[in-house]
């Protein structure tokens, strides 16, 4: 189901319509549009997830993809970050399991706890 842009989304979208060559930092967008940083973050999330706008980011800031290639490059970078986050999550869950085992003197074997 489609929805209309909020005022913050519209202001953010307008500020980003320059392509990668004109990427803008979050703080600059917030200041120039009279929005909080959090409002800009939420606007970018809504533009991407709900309204399917091709909002990308690079080391220079946020921008609207001007070409399919810009969007594909961002998606590839996003996929790499997701894979890294999943690896980190698995490691943290293993650390939690180890800490629980050390604290209780038990070991988890195939989903069951054994003394």
Residue frames relative to the residue before (quaternion, step in Angstrom):
aa qw qx qy qz dx dy dz
X 1.0000 0.0000 0.0000 0.0000 0.00 0.00 0.00
X 0.3304 -0.7577 0.5359 0.1719 3.55 -0.78 1.03
X 0.1095 -0.7743 0.6190 0.0730 3.54 -1.22 0.48
X 0.5588 -0.5872 0.4575 0.3655 3.55 -1.27 0.20
X 0.5656 -0.5845 0.4546 0.3631 3.56 -1.23 0.42
X 0.4355 -0.6381 0.5608 0.2977 3.53 -1.16 0.66
X 0.6714 -0.4783 0.3610 0.4360 3.59 -1.24 0.21
X 0.6548 0.5038 -0.3126 0.4686 3.60 0.97 -0.82
X 0.6440 0.5106 -0.3242 0.4685 3.60 0.98 -0.79
X 0.6520 0.5177 -0.3145 0.4560 3.58 0.94 -0.86
X 0.6661 0.4930 -0.3030 0.4707 3.59 0.90 -0.90
X 0.6637 0.4981 -0.2999 0.4706 3.58 0.96 -0.88
X 0.6443 0.5263 -0.3141 0.4574 3.58 0.91 -0.93
X 0.6615 0.5062 -0.3058 0.4612 3.57 0.91 -0.91
X 0.6630 0.5201 -0.2995 0.4475 3.58 1.01 -0.83
X 0.7356 0.4450 -0.2215 0.4602 3.59 1.15 -0.59
X 0.5171 0.7021 -0.3887 0.2975 3.61 1.19 -0.14
X 0.4948 0.6841 -0.4074 0.3483 3.59 1.01 0.73
X 0.5025 -0.6363 0.4422 0.3836 3.63 1.18 -0.29
X 0.7476 -0.4403 0.2773 0.4128 3.55 -1.35 0.24
X 0.6166 0.5685 -0.3586 0.4099 3.60 1.04 -0.68
X 0.7594 0.3118 -0.1821 0.5413 3.59 1.23 -0.40
X 0.1546 0.8094 -0.5489 0.1404 3.60 1.05 0.70
X 0.1562 -0.8045 0.5706 0.0526 3.56 -1.01 0.87
X 0.4978 -0.6539 0.4791 0.3084 3.58 -0.97 0.83
X 0.6495 -0.5419 0.3783 0.3759 3.55 -1.17 0.65
X 0.6748 0.5049 -0.3045 0.4439 3.60 0.83 -0.96
X 0.6415 0.5206 -0.3238 0.4611 3.59 1.02 -0.75
X 0.6365 0.5114 -0.3280 0.4751 3.59 0.98 -0.82
X 0.6562 0.5211 -0.3110 0.4485 3.57 0.87 -0.96
X 0.6817 0.4875 -0.2935 0.4598 3.58 0.85 -0.96
X 0.7137 0.4698 -0.2765 0.4399 3.59 0.75 -1.01
X 0.7369 0.3958 -0.2269 0.4989 3.59 1.10 -0.63
X 0.4485 -0.7144 0.4355 0.3146 3.59 1.29 0.00
X 0.5121 0.6234 -0.4166 0.4190 3.56 1.12 0.77
X 0.5201 -0.5839 0.4978 0.3752 3.55 -1.25 0.30
X 0.6390 -0.5068 0.4004 0.4178 3.57 -1.25 0.38
X 0.6524 0.5206 -0.3164 0.4508 3.59 0.95 -0.87
X 0.6322 0.5250 -0.3381 0.4586 3.62 1.00 -0.76
X 0.6477 0.4969 -0.3180 0.4822 3.60 1.04 -0.76
X 0.6296 0.5255 -0.3373 0.4622 3.62 0.95 -0.80
X 0.6727 0.4853 -0.2912 0.4765 3.58 0.94 -0.91
X 0.6308 0.5292 -0.3296 0.4620 3.58 1.04 -0.77
X 0.6505 0.5035 -0.3154 0.4732 3.60 0.94 -0.86
X 0.6386 0.5195 -0.3246 0.4658 3.58 0.96 -0.83
X 0.6785 0.4883 -0.2876 0.4674 3.59 0.91 -0.89
X 0.6343 0.5284 -0.3282 0.4591 3.57 0.99 -0.82
X 0.6947 0.4699 -0.2710 0.4725 3.58 0.94 -0.87
X 0.7935 0.3814 -0.1795 0.4388 3.55 0.56 -1.21
X 0.7799 0.3604 -0.1847 0.4773 3.58 0.83 -0.94
X 0.7931 0.3129 -0.1450 0.5021 3.56 0.92 -0.91
X 0.3659 -0.7867 0.4368 0.2376 3.57 1.37 0.04
X 0.3026 0.7257 -0.5460 0.2892 3.55 0.94 0.94
X 0.4513 -0.7220 0.4575 0.2563 3.62 -0.94 0.83
X 0.1214 0.8055 -0.5640 0.1356 3.57 0.59 1.18
X 0.0826 -0.8070 0.5843 -0.0249 3.54 -0.70 1.18
X 0.1914 -0.7541 0.6111 0.1459 3.54 -1.35 0.05
X 0.0160 -0.7547 0.6550 0.0334 3.51 -1.27 0.53
X 0.7718 -0.3499 0.2359 0.4756 3.61 -1.22 -0.17
X 0.6824 0.4927 -0.2857 0.4582 3.60 1.16 -0.53
X 0.7176 -0.4024 0.2615 0.5047 3.59 1.18 -0.36
X 0.6867 -0.4614 0.3765 0.4169 3.53 -1.27 -0.53
X 0.0718 0.7820 -0.6168 0.0535 3.54 -1.23 0.59
X 0.4361 -0.6316 0.5543 0.3220 3.53 -1.29 0.27
X 0.4847 -0.6705 0.4730 0.3029 3.58 -0.78 1.03
X 0.2834 -0.7635 0.5617 0.1460 3.54 -0.91 0.98
X 0.7801 0.1950 -0.1039 0.5853 3.58 1.24 -0.42
X 0.6274 -0.5104 0.4236 0.4080 3.54 -1.28 0.33
X 0.6246 0.5572 -0.3391 0.4295 3.59 1.02 -0.77
X 0.6302 0.5161 -0.3366 0.4724 3.60 0.98 -0.79
X 0.6733 0.4934 -0.2929 0.4663 3.57 0.92 -0.91
X 0.6531 0.5108 -0.3171 0.4604 3.60 0.93 -0.83
X 0.6347 0.5200 -0.3304 0.4665 3.60 0.99 -0.78
X 0.6587 0.4988 -0.3117 0.4692 3.59 0.97 -0.82
X 0.6432 0.5177 -0.3265 0.4601 3.60 0.94 -0.86
X 0.6399 0.5186 -0.3262 0.4640 3.61 0.97 -0.81
X 0.6569 0.4921 -0.3081 0.4810 3.61 0.95 -0.84
X 0.6287 0.5356 -0.3176 0.4659 3.58 1.03 -0.83
X 0.6459 0.5172 -0.3138 0.4657 3.59 0.96 -0.86
X 0.6429 0.5136 -0.3265 0.4652 3.60 1.00 -0.78
X 0.6435 0.5086 -0.3222 0.4726 3.60 0.99 -0.79
X 0.6360 0.5302 -0.3297 0.4537 3.59 0.98 -0.83
X 0.6520 0.5100 -0.3151 0.4642 3.58 0.91 -0.90
X 0.6520 0.5102 -0.3077 0.4691 3.57 0.98 -0.83
X 0.6482 0.5165 -0.3137 0.4633 3.58 0.99 -0.82
X 0.6489 0.5094 -0.3213 0.4650 3.61 0.99 -0.77
X 0.6285 0.5182 -0.3368 0.4722 3.59 1.01 -0.76
X 0.6461 0.5152 -0.3093 0.4707 3.57 0.98 -0.88
X 0.6405 0.5311 -0.3192 0.4536 3.58 0.96 -0.88
X 0.6480 0.5093 -0.3192 0.4678 3.59 0.90 -0.89
X 0.6577 0.5123 -0.3057 0.4599 3.59 0.95 -0.84
X 0.6645 0.4982 -0.3033 0.4672 3.57 0.97 -0.83
X 0.6410 0.5083 -0.3262 0.4736 3.58 1.02 -0.75
X 0.6298 0.5142 -0.3309 0.4790 3.61 1.05 -0.71
X 0.6352 0.5181 -0.3268 0.4704 3.60 1.02 -0.77
X 0.6363 0.5198 -0.3278 0.4664 3.58 0.99 -0.81
X 0.6422 0.5275 -0.3116 0.4607 3.57 0.95 -0.91
X 0.6589 0.5014 -0.3032 0.4717 3.58 0.94 -0.91
X 0.6553 0.5109 -0.3161 0.4578 3.59 0.93 -0.86
X 0.6440 0.5123 -0.3218 0.4683 3.58 1.01 -0.81
X 0.6449 0.5205 -0.3164 0.4616 3.57 0.99 -0.84
X 0.6664 0.4974 -0.3025 0.4659 3.57 0.94 -0.86
X 0.6813 0.4998 -0.2872 0.4511 3.58 1.00 -0.81
X 0.7834 0.3328 -0.1694 0.4968 3.57 1.01 -0.74
X 0.4108 -0.7159 0.4691 0.3140 3.59 1.21 -0.29
X 0.5887 0.5528 -0.3753 0.4550 3.59 1.21 0.46
X 0.2628 -0.7408 0.5976 0.1583 3.52 -1.31 0.32
X 0.3386 -0.7281 0.5538 0.2202 3.57 -0.95 0.81
X 0.0293 -0.7878 0.6149 -0.0196 3.57 -0.77 1.08
X 0.8385 -0.1575 0.0628 0.5179 3.58 -0.58 1.20
X 0.7861 -0.3726 0.1770 0.4603 3.56 0.70 1.09
X 0.6981 0.4044 -0.2660 0.5276 3.60 1.29 -0.04
X 0.3923 -0.7145 0.5292 0.2360 3.54 -1.08 0.68
X 0.0725 -0.7863 0.6132 0.0206 3.57 -0.97 0.89
X 0.4594 -0.6822 0.4967 0.2773 3.56 -1.08 0.70
